[in-house]
Amino acid sequence: MSDVAGQVREEPLDARAEARRRAALAQIRQYGDPALRLRAREVESFDRELERLVGRMTALMEGANGVGLAGNQVGVLQRVIVARPDPDAPPIALVNPQIVERDSCLELDDEGCLSLQGVLVPVERSHAVRVDARDVDGKDLTLELEGLGARVLQHEIDHLDGVLIVDRTTDEARREALAVLRPRIVLA
């Protein structure tokens, strides 16, 4: 089962899977890293380097038991996301994604994030979206998603704009999340 939208599957892990998860998380930028607050640039070259980036991001997302990952989260300021909006389907890569239509029906649900470990906050999102993007070969594609799939893509596209879940939650949830994320000083 995955956190709603959010990026972390909650399944018991054996020791090997937990080690793989920790190794993947160590390569994902964490809250406080400036790359998470920057707007990513449009991808212009659909080449072997882009394919390698998508492969690396997909491996990290899956290794961390996530359902989505944006370029910013791996320190690459390009508009690239990988996601698994349908848990029963293989992951997809979206290049230069943009939401072109949002359902006016909004839903409030908890979201987590691979870049904000230990945080789960309520976020209001459109129930359904239509997203235009390109695949890794530069071919146009359009996705129409609802529910969890729509939430995942909205979350990841926010990352490409430097927006985090703590920016979209309530004041109280933001304060609580920041208290968890704030570095702790240990006095000896």
C-alpha positions in Angstrom: 0.0 0.0 0.0 1.3 3.5 -0.7 1.0 6.7 1.2 -1.7 8.6 -0.5 0.2 10.4 -3.3 3.0 10.2 -1.7 5.8 8.6 -2.6 6.3 5.9 -0.1 4.9 2.4 -0.1 4.2 1.0 3.3 5.0 -2.7 3.0 7.1 -4.6 5.5 10.6 -4.9 4.1 13.1 -7.7 4.6 16.7 -6.7 5.5 17.9 -6.7 1.9 15.0 -4.6 0.7 15.4 -2.2 3.6 19.1 -1.8 2.8 18.2 -1.1 -0.9 15.6 1.4 0.2 18.1 3.3 2.5 20.7 3.3 -0.3 18.2 4.8 -2.7 17.0 7.4 -0.2 20.7 8.4 0.4 20.8 9.5 -3.3 17.6 11.6 -3.1 17.9 15.2 -2.1 16.3 16.0 1.2 14.4 19.0 2.6 16.8 21.9 2.9 18.6 21.2 -0.3 18.3 24.3 -2.5 17.6 22.2 -5.6 14.2 21.3 -4.2 13.2 25.0 -4.3 14.3 25.7 -7.9 12.2 25.7 -11.0 13.4 23.0 -13.4 14.2 23.9 -17.1 12.5 22.5 -20.1 14.3 19.5 -21.7 15.5 20.3 -25.2 17.6 17.2 -26.0 15.9 13.8 -26.2 19.1 11.8 -26.3 20.9 8.9 -24.6 21.7 11.1 -21.6 18.0 11.7 -21.0 17.4 7.9 -21.2 20.1 7.3 -18.6 18.6 9.9 -16.3 15.2 8.3 -16.6 16.6 4.9 -15.9 18.5 6.1 -12.8 15.4 8.0 -11.5 13.2 4.9 -12.1 15.7 2.7 -10.2 15.9 5.2 -7.3 12.1 5.6 -7.1 11.6 1.8 -7.1 14.5 1.2 -4.7 13.0 3.8 -2.3 9.6 2.2 -2.6 8.2 5.4 -4.0 5.5 6.2 -6.5 7.1 9.2 -8.1 10.3 11.2 -8.4 11.2 14.5 -10.0 14.4 15.7 -11.5 14.9 18.2 -8.7 14.9 15.4 -6.2 18.1 13.9 -7.8 19.7 17.3 -8.3 18.9 17.6 -12.0 17.0 20.8 -12.8 15.3 19.4 -15.9 11.5 18.9 -16.2 11.5 15.1 -16.0 9.5 12.9 -13.7 9.1 9.2 -13.3 5.9 7.9 -11.7 3.8 4.9 -11.1 0.3 6.4 -11.2 -1.2 2.9 -11.6 0.2 0.5 -9.0 -0.5 -2.4 -11.4 1.3 -0.9 -14.4 5.0 -0.3 -15.0 6.4 3.2 -14.2 6.2 5.9 -16.8 8.5 8.8 -17.6 7.1 12.3 -18.5 9.3 14.9 -20.0 8.2 18.6 -19.9 4.9 17.7 -18.3 2.2 20.3 -17.8 -1.2 20.1 -16.3 -3.6 21.4 -19.0 -6.8 20.6 -17.3 -7.9 20.2 -13.6 -11.1 18.9 -12.3 -12.8 21.5 -10.0 -13.6 18.7 -7.6 -10.9 18.9 -4.9 -10.0 16.2 -2.4 -8.0 16.5 0.8 -5.7 13.6 1.6 -2.4 12.9 3.3 0.8 13.0 1.3 4.3 12.0 2.0 7.5 12.6 0.0 10.8 10.9 -0.5 12.5 14.3 0.0 10.7 14.9 3.3 11.3 11.8 5.3 9.0 11.3 8.3 6.5 13.8 7.2 2.8 13.2 6.2 0.6 16.2 5.7 -2.9 16.8 4.3 -2.9 18.4 0.8 -5.8 19.4 -1.3 -5.6 18.4 -4.9 -7.8 18.1 -8.0 -9.5 14.7 -8.2 -8.7 14.5 -12.0 -6.2 16.1 -14.3 -5.1 16.0 -17.9 -1.4 16.2 -18.4 0.5 16.8 -21.7 4.1 15.7 -21.9 6.6 14.0 -24.1 8.1 10.5 -23.6 11.9 10.0 -23.6 11.9 9.8 -27.4 10.2 13.2 -27.7 6.8 11.8 -28.7 3.8 13.7 -27.5 1.6 12.0 -25.0 -1.5 13.0 -23.0 -2.6 11.3 -19.8 -6.0 11.7 -18.1 -5.9 10.5 -14.6 -8.0 10.6 -11.5 -7.6 9.7 -7.8 -4.2 8.5 -6.7 -2.7 8.8 -10.2 -3.8 12.4 -10.6 -2.5 13.2 -7.1 0.9 11.6 -7.8 1.4 13.6 -11.0 0.3 16.9 -9.4 2.8 16.2 -6.5 5.7 15.5 -9.0 4.9 18.5 -11.2 4.9 20.7 -8.1 8.5 19.5 -7.5 9.5 20.7 -11.0 8.2 24.2 -9.9 10.1 24.1 -6.6 6.8 23.6 -4.6 6.8 21.1 -1.7 3.9 19.5 0.2 4.6 21.8 3.2 3.7 24.7 0.9 0.3 23.2 0.1 -0.8 22.1 3.6 -2.5 23.8 6.5 -0.5 26.1 8.8 -0.7 23.7 11.7 0.5 20.7 9.6 3.3 22.9 8.2 4.5 23.8 11.7 4.4 20.2 12.8 6.2 19.0 9.6 8.9 21.7 9.9 9.5 20.6 13.6 10.2 17.1 12.3 12.4 18.3 9.5 14.4 20.9 11.5 17.9 19.6 12.3 18.2 18.6 15.9 21.2 19.9 17.9 22.5 17.3 20.3 24.4 18.6 23.3 26.9 16.2 24.8 
